Amino acid sequence: IDMAVFNAKDLIVVSGEKEDIEHFESLLIDRGIKSKKLKTSHAFHSRMMEGVLDEFDKILEKTHLKRPSSKIVSTLTSNWEDEIFSQKNYWKEHIVKPVRFWQGLERVDAEPFDRIIDFGPRNVFSQLCFQTLSHKQSRKEIVSLSANEKGNEARQWLTGVGKLWEKDI
């Protein structure tokens, strides 16, 4: 079993073989720890994804990656980064290493900022931000580019961009 995602202090996702996950789930049940099996097609962010790295590398070879104009907190390193986003190995590591979302949010929370923009599906990211950030600075704003409902995500994203435009962001 691999630790796959650290979404919050008490919300962690593990990846692994079905039998290993079932055994781990039984251990959690025995200890009275709530858990939920996620229905996914692959064991994302784990060693079990190593088999796709060669194919992904071929795709990356055709891709021109650019350094962002501003530093961004990486969910791989939990640090403010810029240069690594233009490195192909960074994206390959993201497939097989855990997402450190919670630790990244803690890094963001330690800095003054105006707003966070959620580009993800539905508004999972925004909800985790509300749960994790201390909100000690009143100007913190979390803007989601998608609705909390299922449906046409492209339409939801465009609606979110419209909301940003309305706020002069």
Salt bridges, closest charged atoms under 4 A:
ASP2 OD1 - ARG47 NH2 2.74
GLU22 OE2 - LYS37 NZ 3.80
GLU25 OE1 - LYS37 NZ 3.50
GLU55 OE1 - LYS58 NZ 4.00
ASP57 OD1 - LYS92 NZ 3.61
ASP82 OD2 - ARG67 NH2 2.66
GLU83 OE1 - ARG67 NH1 3.30
GLU93 OE1 - LYS97 NZ 3.43
ASP109 OD1 - LYS140 NZ 2.39
ASP114 OD1 - ARG139 NH1 3.87
GLU141 OE1 - ARG115 NE 3.48
GLU141 OE2 - LYS167 NZ 2.68
GLU153 OE2 - ARG122 NH1 2.94
